[in-house]
Amino acid sequence: YLNKWPECCVVAEAVDGSIAGYIIGKVEGNGKDWHAHVSAVTVAPEYRRTGVANQLMEYLEEVGDKTHNAYFCDLFVRPSNEAAIL
């Protein structure tokens, strides 16, 4: 991912320099299915429910749109991951 889509892989850094979260993404598909895809998004427990994941998602959506002309951005979530669905 870092070699092919480095712009889709970012770290959210906390004020103290620790890692608050990260996102690893890519672009894929053909035609109208050309899109950004979230392969992983992770937020440290102490930063959950603070908007970090939302900021990371917005970043990848913008990169997909502005850099790669993606039509949408997708993220698959397990049904058991209630916090991500809410």
N, C-alpha and C positions, 0 to 999 in steps of 0.2 A: 504494500500500500504506500509506504513512504517513498519508494522509488517511482511509482507510476502516478500517484495522486498526492503529492506532499501537501498541497494546498487544502486537502480534505482531512488532514490529520492535525489536530491542535490540542493544546493543553490549556486548561483554565487554571491560572495561578492565583493563589490566595495572597492577601496582603503580606503575610509573613514569608512568602516564597514557597510554601508547600503547594502540592498539587491538589486542587479542589476537584478537578475532574478532567476528562479528556473525551474526544470523539475521534473515531476512525471511520472514514467514509471513502466512497468512490463514486464514479459515474459509470452507467451501463445502460444497455438497451439499444433499440433501433427506432428511428422515426419518432412518432408521438409517444413511444415508450422510453425515450431517452430521459434518464432521470438520475438524480443523486440518490445514493443509498447509504444508510447508516449501518455499518457493520458492527460497531460497538460504541456505546456511550456509557460512561461510568462516572459517578460522582461519589466522592468520599462521604462516609456516613455523616460526619459533622457538617457537611455543606448541602445535604439533601433538603428539599423543600425550601430552598433559598433562591431558586431561579437559575442556578448554574446550568442545569441540563437544558433549560429553555434557551439560554444564551448560546450554548453550543449548537443546538438544533437550528436556531436562527442564523448562526454563522454558516453552517453547512448549506442551508437553503439559499443563502445569498451567494455563496461561492458557486453552487450548482447553477443558479440563474445567471449571474453576471459573468462568470468565467467559462462555463460550459454550456450555456443555453439549455439547461435542463428544464423539462416541462413540470416536474414535481420532485419531491423528495420523499422517500419512504423509509419506514422503520418497522420492523416486525417485532412484536412484543408477545411474550408468552401470556396466555390467559391468566396464569397464576400470579403474574406481576401486577397486582392491583394498584400499587402506588404509581406505576407508569401509566396505567389506563385512566386513572382519576384526573 
